[in-house]
Amino acid sequence: MYSDILTICWSIKEVNRNLSDRQATSDYSIRYLKKGCSDLALMMRELGRALPDDKIEVIDRNGQKKSFSINEVSDMLYDTKKILEFNLIDNISRWAEARKLA
């Protein structure tokens, strides 16, 4: 599951990075990003049920560290402002990579 999470995070970051380069496909890209975040949220929700006490540490724009349950993070993936504020995709990637190696 951690590999799947890493793959989705990578894909979301790549589409987001290339979004400004491809004006003609921007509507498709935005739909893809929303679906990717939704799919990621569902995976995170599954993990949240399996690991109810596990936390993901994030660093917000102000450099403040905060910890959220996996279920809280999965809910935030439906909110663009929260995704950006907490740099969720990068933080989820780091968390999944650490869990995969453990």
Summary of the structure (lengths in Angstrom):
residues: 102
radius of gyration: 13.5
end to end distance: 13.5
largest distance: 43.8
contacts: 282
relative contact order: 0.18
helix: 74%
strand: 10%
